[in-house]
Amino acid sequence: MIRFDGKVAVVTGAGAGLGREHALLLASRGAKVVVNDLGGAVNGEGGDKSPADQVVDEIKAAGGEAVANYDSVASREGGAAIVQTAIDTWGRIDILICNAGVLRDKSFAKAELDDFEFVFGVHYFGTLYCAHAAWKHMIEQGFGRMVFTTSIAGTSGNFGQSNYGSAKMGMIGLMNTLAIEGFKKNVKVNCISPGALTRMTGNLGMDEDFMAKLRPELVSPAVAYLCSEECEATGATITAAAGGYGRVHMFETRGVQLDPKAGVTIEQFAENFAEISDLSKADPCTPGAEGKIQERLDKLAS
């Protein structure tokens, strides 16, 4: 059985929905949990301590250990304070689940730049601030697990969610680099792309029978595994919805290598565009700045 005895977890946005289920599951398997929630509305306005307090009470009633935190992830000070709550209470942080989120949906034609900045502040920078505060502790102790919450709105797009989707893709870029930098210190960083019926998704206009299958608790086993010592994966984006799970990954086609010494014309690129775009000959993207450049050049030389 996978357990988290002795481990300290921070879950942001844990007062309801997905975050609540993540916190309850980890606590039921022995983790000590910082339940962070500002208690604001879906659009980020307001604040209420009761959601976080209620989850802490649930965990304690079941025999677990938990403490509430009400700081906002959307500031450097807030992110640092959330992590410091774990350090001050239990002396360590082993697991960070960045789940806090807001929505300010509008078509791009009607989008306001203030909404972009606000949504990025919670989703991307909120993830960054918490991860940055936790990173040094995990590196020093030689163990850590981080799970960022991305979305199909980022990986595939969704009408009216240009601010939300682009912030969610930013998390994947952050994950990709942290997965490389944390690997030797046993700090694994992954993303979850969930489908769940929560207060954030209840007004998206999807079929009610379909939405009823998207119970938040069906996402949490995937998240908990990614937080476990048993998990060796890093840099993975896992989809989880209605008991179905998959992996999303960037791929690059085999492409075409033209002679860099001879130069390349627009017409040459156009003539080869079909082969360049042929997804039937695609491989997972190679981590690092070099990518597939040297691989293609080697083929040219041979």
C-alpha positions in Angstrom: 0.0 0.0 0.0 1.3 3.5 -0.9 1.5 5.6 2.2 2.9 9.0 3.2 3.8 8.5 6.8 6.3 11.1 8.0 5.7 13.2 4.9 4.5 16.9 4.9 2.3 18.1 2.1 1.1 21.5 1.1 -2.0 21.7 -1.0 -3.1 25.1 -2.4 -6.7 25.8 -3.1 -7.6 22.9 -0.8 -10.8 24.3 0.7 -13.1 22.7 -1.9 -13.2 20.7 -5.1 -10.0 19.0 -6.3 -7.8 20.4 -3.7 -10.0 19.2 -0.9 -10.0 15.7 -2.3 -6.2 15.7 -2.7 -5.7 16.9 0.9 -8.2 14.3 2.3 -6.6 11.4 0.4 -3.0 12.3 1.4 -4.0 12.7 5.0 -5.9 9.4 5.0 -2.6 7.7 4.0 -0.5 9.3 6.7 0.6 12.7 5.4 0.6 15.8 7.5 -1.2 18.5 5.4 -1.1 22.3 5.1 -4.6 23.1 3.8 -4.2 26.4 2.0 -7.2 28.3 0.7 -7.9 32.1 0.5 -11.6 31.3 0.4 -12.3 33.6 -2.5 -15.0 33.4 -5.2 -14.3 31.7 -8.6 -13.3 35.1 -10.0 -10.8 35.6 -7.2 -12.8 38.2 -5.3 -13.3 38.1 -1.5 -12.0 35.8 1.2 -13.3 33.3 3.8 -11.3 31.2 6.3 -14.1 28.6 6.7 -13.4 26.4 3.7 -9.8 25.7 4.8 -10.9 25.3 8.4 -13.6 22.8 7.5 -11.1 20.6 5.6 -8.7 20.7 8.5 -11.5 19.7 10.8 -12.4 16.7 8.5 -8.8 15.5 8.5 -8.5 15.8 12.3 -11.8 14.1 12.9 -10.5 11.1 10.9 -7.4 11.0 13.0 -5.0 12.9 10.7 -2.9 16.0 11.2 -3.5 19.2 9.3 -3.2 23.0 9.7 -4.9 25.7 7.8 -3.3 28.6 5.8 -5.2 31.5 4.3 -2.5 33.3 2.3 -2.9 34.1 -1.4 -0.6 32.2 -3.8 -0.6 35.3 -6.0 2.2 37.1 -4.2 5.8 36.3 -3.4 5.1 36.9 0.3 2.0 34.6 0.1 3.8 31.8 -1.6 6.6 31.9 0.9 4.2 32.1 3.9 2.3 29.0 2.7 5.5 26.9 2.5 6.8 28.4 5.8 3.6 27.2 7.5 4.8 23.6 6.8 8.3 24.4 8.0 7.1 26.1 11.2 4.6 23.4 12.0 6.5 20.2 11.1 10.0 21.3 10.2 9.9 20.1 6.5 8.0 20.1 3.2 8.0 16.9 1.1 5.1 17.5 -1.3 3.7 20.5 -3.0 0.4 20.4 -4.9 -0.3 23.6 -6.7 -4.1 23.5 -7.3 -5.3 27.1 -6.5 -7.1 28.7 -9.4 -9.5 31.3 -10.7 -11.5 31.9 -13.9 -12.2 35.1 -15.8 -13.5 33.7 -19.1 -14.1 35.9 -22.1 -13.5 35.6 -25.9 -10.2 37.1 -26.9 -12.0 39.9 -28.8 -13.6 41.0 -25.4 -10.7 40.0 -23.2 -9.3 42.6 -20.8 -5.5 42.6 -20.1 -6.2 43.1 -16.4 -7.8 39.7 -16.4 -4.8 38.1 -18.1 -2.6 39.6 -15.4 -4.9 38.4 -12.6 -5.3 34.9 -14.0 -1.5 34.5 -14.6 -0.9 35.9 -11.1 -2.9 33.0 -9.5 -2.2 30.1 -11.9 1.3 30.6 -13.2 2.9 33.0 -10.7 1.0 31.3 -7.8 2.6 28.0 -8.9 6.0 29.7 -9.3 6.0 31.4 -6.0 5.1 28.3 -4.0 7.5 26.1 -6.0 10.4 28.6 -5.5 9.8 28.7 -1.8 9.7 24.9 -1.5 12.5 24.1 -3.9 15.5 24.8 -1.6 14.1 22.6 1.2 13.4 19.7 -1.2 16.9 20.0 -2.8 18.6 20.1 0.6 16.8 17.1 2.0 17.2 15.0 -1.2 13.5 14.4 -1.7 10.5 16.2 -3.1 7.4 15.8 -5.1 5.6 18.7 -6.9 2.4 18.5 -8.9 1.2 21.5 -10.9 -2.4 21.7 -12.2 -2.5 22.3 -15.9 -5.6 22.0 -18.2 -6.8 20.8 -21.5 -7.6 24.5 -22.1 -3.8 24.9 -22.4 -2.7 21.7 -24.1 -5.6 21.7 -26.6 -7.4 25.1 -26.2 -10.9 26.1 -25.3 -13.1 28.9 -26.5 -13.1 31.9 -24.1 -10.2 30.7 -22.0 -7.2 32.4 -23.6 -6.0 33.8 -20.3 -6.5 30.6 -18.4 -5.2 28.3 -21.1 -2.0 30.3 -21.7 -1.3 30.4 -17.9 -1.8 26.6 -17.7 0.7 26.0 -20.5 3.2 28.2 -18.7 3.1 25.6 -15.9 4.2 22.9 -18.3 7.2 24.9 -19.4 8.2 25.5 -15.7 7.7 21.7 -15.0 9.9 20.7 -17.9 12.9 22.6 -16.6 12.4 21.8 -12.9 12.2 18.1 -13.8 15.7 18.4 -15.3 17.1 20.4 -12.5 15.6 18.4 -9.7 16.3 14.9 -11.1 19.7 14.2 -9.4 18.3 15.3 -6.0 15.2 13.0 -6.2 12.9 16.0 -6.7 10.2 14.9 -9.2 8.0 17.5 -10.8 4.9 16.5 -12.8 1.6 18.1 -14.0 -2.0 16.9 -13.7 -4.6 17.8 -16.3 -7.9 17.1 -14.5 -11.5 16.9 -15.6 -13.7 17.4 -12.6 -17.1 18.9 -11.7 -16.2 21.7 -9.3 -17.5 25.2 -8.8 -15.0 26.4 -11.5 -16.4 24.0 -14.1 -20.0 23.9 -13.2 -21.0 26.7 -15.6 -19.1 25.6 -18.7 -22.3 24.4 -20.4 -21.4 20.7 -20.8 -23.9 17.9 -20.7 -25.2 17.2 -17.2 -24.9 13.4 -17.5 -21.3 13.7 -18.7 -20.4 16.2 -15.9 -21.8 13.9 -13.3 -19.1 11.3 -14.1 -16.4 13.9 -13.4 -16.2 13.4 -9.7 -13.2 15.2 -8.2 -12.1 12.3 -6.0 -11.4 10.3 -9.2 -8.5 12.7 -10.0 -6.8 12.4 -6.6 -5.3 8.9 -6.9 -3.3 10.0 -9.9 -2.1 13.1 -8.0 -1.3 11.1 -4.9 0.8 8.6 -6.9 2.8 11.4 -8.4 3.5 12.6 -4.9 4.7 9.2 -3.6 8.2 7.8 -3.1 7.2 5.0 -5.5 6.8 7.5 -8.4 9.9 7.6 -10.6 8.3 9.7 -13.3 9.2 13.4 -13.8 8.3 15.9 -16.4 5.0 14.1 -17.2 1.6 15.6 -17.8 -1.1 13.2 -16.8 -4.8 13.5 -17.7 -7.3 12.3 -15.2 -11.1 12.4 -15.6 -14.0 10.1 -14.8 -11.7 7.3 -13.9 -9.8 7.5 -17.1 -6.1 8.4 -17.2 -3.6 9.2 -20.0 -0.4 11.1 -20.7 0.0 14.3 -22.8 3.4 14.9 -24.3 4.9 17.2 -26.9 6.1 15.4 -30.1 8.3 16.6 -33.0 8.2 15.1 -36.5 11.3 13.5 -38.0 11.2 16.5 -40.2 13.6 17.4 -43.1 17.3 18.4 -42.9 18.4 20.8 -45.6 22.1 21.7 -46.1 22.8 24.7 -43.7 26.0 25.5 -45.7 24.1 26.0 -48.9 21.4 28.1 -47.4 17.6 27.5 -47.6 15.1 29.3 -49.8 11.4 29.9 -49.0 10.6 27.6 -52.0 12.6 24.7 -50.5 10.8 25.0 -47.2 7.5 25.1 -49.1 8.4 22.0 -51.2 9.2 20.0 -48.0 6.4 21.3 -45.8 4.2 18.2 -46.1 7.1 15.9 -44.9 8.1 18.4 -42.2 4.5 18.2 -40.9 4.1 14.5 -41.2 2.9 13.4 -37.7 3.1 9.7 -38.7 6.8 10.1 -38.2 7.0 11.8 -34.8 9.0 11.1 -31.6 8.8 12.6 -28.2 10.5 15.9 -27.9 14.1 15.7 -26.6 14.7 17.6 -23.3 17.4 20.3 -23.4 18.3 23.2 -25.6 19.8 21.1 -28.4 16.6 19.2 -29.1 16.8 17.2 -32.3 19.2 19.6 -34.1 22.3 17.5 -33.8 20.4 14.3 -34.6 19.2 15.8 -37.9 22.7 17.1 -38.7 24.2 13.7 -38.1 21.8 12.2 -40.6 22.9 14.8 -43.2 26.5 13.9 -42.6 25.9 10.2 -43.1 
